Amino acid sequence: MRKDDAEILKIFEFELKFLEDGGYGRSPRAPWRASYVFEDSPTCINFDDSTRPHPCSECSLMEFVPLQFRREAAPCRFIPLNDAGQTVDNLYTSGEQIELEEALACWLRKQIEQMAKRKANANAPASEARKSQIAETLRVDHLL
């Protein structure tokens, strides 16, 4: 597993916990509006800084943003969350907060599961190779 993958997996796991713990409820910093998914999360590189000193291009989530939306002011709003292609932005305009949170939770769980499988598959050949190496060592030791 690449270092970046490990970082993204941690971000997704944190985001899911943050979501499940009610982190996207009304913010004390902006009680007049609903919290923005990803942007109002502690995982955002510009979290709690209205000057937004870091360009979104530095964000680990950019690889999930379709190319045509990467220059948007908040590209993370355009990450497709389901097979229908609904994004955070779509759900802001046409859905309820609960729909958005459910779609986000499903997407996060799916991403976490896929990354965990890739991690397991990446580690599997190494463990099989190690087993073969041990078996060969045992055969050689037996001959001596």
N, C-alpha and C positions, 0 to 999 in steps of 0.2 A: 504494500500500500504506500503510495506516495505521501510525502509529508503534507502536501496540500490536501490530499484526501482525508488524512487524519484530522487536519484542522477543520475541514468542512464537516466531517462527521461530528466533531465536538460542537460545532455551531448548530447543526441540525438537532442534536440531542438537547442542547441548551434551549433552543427555540421551542421545541416541543414541550419541555418542562415549563418554560416561561408561559406558553400559551395555556397549558393545562392548569397552571397555578393562577390564571386570571390576569396575567401580565398585560393583556391588551384591553383591559377595562379602562375606565376613564383615568386619565393621567392627572395627578395633582398639579403638574406644570401647565397643562392645557385642558382644564375641566370642561370647556365649552365644546370640545369635539372628541370624537372617538379616536383612540390611538391608531397610529399608522403602523400597519404590519411591516415588519423588518425595520422601518425607519425609527420607530419609537422603542426598539429593542436594545438592550445593552450590547448586543452583538454588532450593531451598526457602528461603522468606523467613525461616524459623525454624531454618535449618541450624545444627547444633552449638550450639543454645541450648535447654536443657531447660525454660526458663521460658516459652518460646513467646510472646515479647512482641508479635508481629504477628498480628492475626487472619487466618485463612485467607481471609476475604473480600477481602483486599488482594492475594491471589495471582493472577497472570496465568492460571493454569490453571482458575480458577473458571468461566470461560465454557464449559468442557468437562464440568463436573459437572452432572448433571440437577438441576433445581430441588428435588426432594424430598430430595436428599442434601446440600444446601449448608449445613445446620446441624449436620452430623455433626462429630465431633471431628477427623477427618481426611477432609475431603470428597474429596480427590484419590484416595482409595482407591475411589471410586465412579464414576470416569470409565469409560465403556464402551470397551473396547479392540477389540472386533470386532463383526461383524454379529449374532452370537448374544447380544450384550449382556453378555458376561463382563466383569467389572471386576477391578481389582487385588484388591479385597476377596474376590470369588468365588474367584479363583485362589489366594489365601492359604489358603483353607479347603479347596478341593477339588482343587488341582493341585500340581504340583511346581515348584520354583524355575525349572527350565529352561523349563517351559511358560509361566510368568509372563513370563520374560525374552523368550521368542520372541514372545508376544502383544504385549508392550510394544514390541519392536523393529519389528514389523509396523505397529503403530499409529503409532509415531513416523515411520516412513518414509512412510506414507500421508499423514499430516498435513503433513510437509515437502514432499512432492510437490504436494499440493493448494495449499499456500501459495505455492510457487514458480510454479505455473500462474497463480494469481490475480495474483501480482506481475507476471508476464510479460504477462498480459492487460491489467492496469492501465497498463502502460507502452506497450503496442502502439498504442492510439489516439493517444497523444502523439507517437509517432515517425511515424505515418502523417500526422498533422496537420502535423508539421514537414516531411515530404517534400513535401506539397502546398504549403506555404508557400514552400519553396525553389523548386519548379517554377514557381510563380506569379511569384516574383522573377525567375527566369531569363527567363520570357516577357516581362515588363515591360522588363527590361534589353535584351532583343533588339529591342524596338520603339523604344527611345530612340536 
